[in-house]
Amino acid sequence: MMAVNKFQHPDCMKTDCADACCRYGADVFKEEYDRIISSHVASPDKFTKPYVSDGDILYRTRVRKGGCIFLSPQRGCRLHSIGL
């Protein structure tokens, strides 16, 4: 499996937000989505169809049980943990 490069995200583990920003899914840029899919880290069905925001093509992670499907029960993002 190819290593997934660091995702573009703030240093969210330094905040006490209780993962509130992940309740509605998380946006990833097309380049990140392509790396995730080509690395077999996740399948396309884990994301919404692409959409454009401020000229960028984005994919949003699907939501399950009140949060992003990649949200770890211990806090934080499973995608970040494999990409860092």
N, C-alpha and C positions, 0 to 999 in steps of 0.2 A: 504494500500500500504506500502510495506517495504521501509525503508529509504535507499537511495543509498549513499554509503560511498563516501568520498572525492576522486575525481579522481586525477590521477597523472598528474599534470600540473605545469608549472612555474607560478609565480605570474604575469600573463600577464596584469592585470589591472593597473600595475604600469608603463607600457610602453606606448609610444605614437605611436603605430604601425598602428592604424586605422583598427585593426583586419586583417591585411594582411596575417597572418599565417593561417587564416581560409578560404581563397579564394578557396582552393583546397580540402576542407574537412579536418577533423581532425581524427587522428588515436587514437583508443582506444585498450587497451590490452584485451585479451580474457576474463579475470576475470571481467573487467569493462563492457564489452559487455554483459556477462551473467547476471550481476546484473541489467543492464538497461532493458534487455528483460524480466527477471523474475519478475521485479518490475512493469512491464507494463508502463514504462516511455516512451518507444518507441518500435516500431515493427521491426522485422528483415529487412523489405524492406527499412528502413531508412539507411542501411549500405550496403557496398559492400560485396562480398564474402571474407572470411578470406585469408590472405596471411602471409608469414613468412618473417621477417626482423630481422637480427642479432639473429636468434634463437627464437624470440618471435612471437607468433601468434597475428596478429593485424587485426582489422576491420577499414575501413575508412568510415566516415559519407558521405552520398551523398551530392551533391552540387545542389543548386537551386538559380537562380538569382544572380550568381556570388559569392556565398559563401556557407559555410556549412549550412545545413538545420536547425541546432540548433543555428545559430548565431542570437542573439537578435537584433532587430532594434535599441535599446538603447545602444548597444555595449556589448560585452561579450557573454558568452555561456549559453544557457538555461540549458544544462546538469550540468554545474558548479553551476548555481544558485540553482538547486534543490538538489545538492549533498553536498553542503557545510553546 
